[in-house]
């Protein structure tokens, strides 16, 4: 097996683990709707950096994109 294929497989496994971790850390949609009950938001939700959910959502999109690209690369190399 060529070295570059082994490296791609290792990166795909790491991306898979990262994607699973980020998805599990996200809060459910039901928890997000609970904020509509009249409670005021925290300082973090009003700051320009955004909440942890926004950061995790963006990380999910980027990690998923990397995972798809690695999968395509592995299918081409195969």
Buried (B, 14 or more C-beta within 10 A) or exposed (E): EEEEEEEBBEBBEBBBEBBEEBBEEBEEEEEEEEEEEEEEEEEEEEEEEEBEBEBBBEBBEEBBEBBEEBBEBBEEEE
